Amino acid sequence: MVRIRVEVIRALPERQDLVALDLEQGATVRMALEAAGIAAHHAVGVYGRRISLDACLADGDRVEIYRPLRVDPKESRRRSARRPAR
């Protein structure tokens, strides 16, 4: 039975949670989140690329849980552009 090592990471405003896992080859993102004890309420990705919960993981992958943005980046730029120059 071949095993793979993956990390599940969740960044919160006050802390960062990182869980290293040893899973069977063919494990999915959903399986990794369950093994880490983390519910997937938000989007997830591997190394900055969004993926589905049913995507298979490879050895060395880092599953990232993305939290919702507090401010829309486009709206933030619009507000900055409306401010008078100093």
Summary of the structure (lengths in Angstrom):
residues: 86
radius of gyration: 17.0
end to end distance: 64.1
largest distance: 64.1
contacts: 197
relative contact order: 0.23
helix: 21%
strand: 35%
